[in-house]
Amino acid sequence: MSQADEEITVERPDEDDYDLLTFGEAGARLEIEIRTMRARVRRLEEATPPDEDALRGARERLAALEEGAERNRAQPINDENFERFFGYPGKARRNTTW
């Protein structure tokens, strides 16, 4: 089995409800994608000849994923960081029931 075919596992918080997309689960999913994209970037860098367009796209996606992971670590969402996290102004919901 090649390294690319290996199952990527990450630690997930025990208290998370995996039916919900919690900060912990989102972080775990982002970490899986980041590791996958890092491996893709490595493969593209090692290719001869390199596919510069694919490499540029993979690096851009990796940067976006890493930025998303950093925002995910900025929890909890509050009024001060709401706009930075979501990209538009608003108020953080508190004790909201549906």
C-alpha positions as CSV (number, residue, x, y, z in Angstrom):
1,M,0.0,0.0,0.0
2,S,1.4,3.4,-0.9
3,Q,1.5,6.3,1.4
4,A,-1.2,8.0,-0.7
5,D,-3.5,4.9,-0.1
6,E,-3.0,4.9,3.6
7,E,-6.0,5.8,5.7
8,I,-5.5,9.1,7.4
9,T,-6.7,9.2,11.0
10,V,-6.8,12.1,13.3
11,E,-7.8,12.5,16.9
12,R,-11.3,13.6,17.5
13,P,-12.6,14.9,20.9
14,D,-14.5,12.2,22.8
15,E,-17.3,14.5,23.8
16,D,-18.2,15.6,20.3
17,D,-21.5,14.4,18.7
18,Y,-20.5,13.2,15.3
19,D,-24.0,13.8,13.9
20,L,-23.2,17.5,14.2
21,L,-20.5,19.5,12.6
22,T,-18.9,20.8,15.8
23,F,-15.7,22.8,15.9
24,G,-13.9,19.5,16.9
25,E,-15.3,17.5,14.0
26,A,-14.7,20.4,11.5
27,G,-11.1,20.6,12.8
28,A,-10.6,16.9,12.3
29,R,-12.0,17.0,8.8
30,L,-9.8,20.0,8.0
31,E,-6.8,18.2,9.3
32,I,-7.5,15.2,7.0
33,E,-7.8,17.5,4.0
34,I,-4.7,19.4,4.9
35,R,-2.6,16.2,5.2
36,T,-4.0,15.0,1.9
37,M,-3.3,18.3,0.2
38,R,0.3,18.4,1.6
39,A,0.9,14.9,0.2
40,R,-0.5,16.1,-3.2
41,V,1.7,19.2,-3.2
42,R,4.7,17.0,-2.4
43,R,3.9,14.6,-5.3
44,L,3.4,17.5,-7.7
45,E,6.7,19.1,-6.6
46,E,8.5,15.8,-7.2
47,A,7.0,15.1,-10.6
48,T,9.1,15.4,-13.7
49,P,8.2,17.6,-15.5
50,P,6.2,19.4,-12.9
51,D,2.6,20.5,-13.7
52,E,2.9,24.1,-12.7
53,D,-0.8,24.9,-13.0
54,A,-1.8,21.9,-10.8
55,L,1.0,22.7,-8.3
56,R,-0.2,26.3,-8.1
57,G,-3.8,25.2,-7.6
58,A,-2.8,22.7,-4.9
59,R,-0.8,25.2,-3.0
60,E,-3.6,27.7,-3.1
61,R,-6.1,25.1,-1.8
62,L,-3.6,24.1,0.9
63,A,-3.3,27.7,2.0
64,A,-7.1,28.1,2.1
65,L,-7.5,24.9,4.1
66,E,-4.8,26.0,6.6
67,E,-6.5,29.4,6.9
68,G,-9.8,27.7,7.6
69,A,-8.2,25.5,10.2
70,E,-6.8,28.6,11.9
71,R,-10.2,30.2,12.0
72,N,-11.7,27.0,13.4
73,R,-9.2,27.2,16.3
74,A,-10.4,30.7,17.1
75,Q,-13.4,29.4,18.9
76,P,-15.6,30.2,20.6
77,I,-17.4,32.6,18.2
78,N,-18.3,35.8,19.9
79,D,-19.5,39.2,18.7
80,E,-15.9,40.4,18.4
81,N,-14.7,37.6,16.1
82,F,-18.0,36.8,14.3
83,E,-17.2,38.9,11.2
84,R,-13.6,37.6,10.9
85,F,-14.8,34.0,11.1
86,F,-17.8,34.2,8.8
87,G,-16.7,37.0,6.5
88,Y,-19.8,39.2,7.1
89,P,-21.0,41.3,10.1
90,G,-23.4,39.8,12.6
91,K,-23.9,38.7,16.2
92,A,-23.0,35.4,17.7
93,R,-26.0,33.4,18.7
94,R,-26.1,32.4,22.3
95,N,-28.2,29.8,24.0
96,T,-30.3,29.4,20.9
97,T,-32.9,26.7,20.7
98,W,-34.4,25.7,17.4
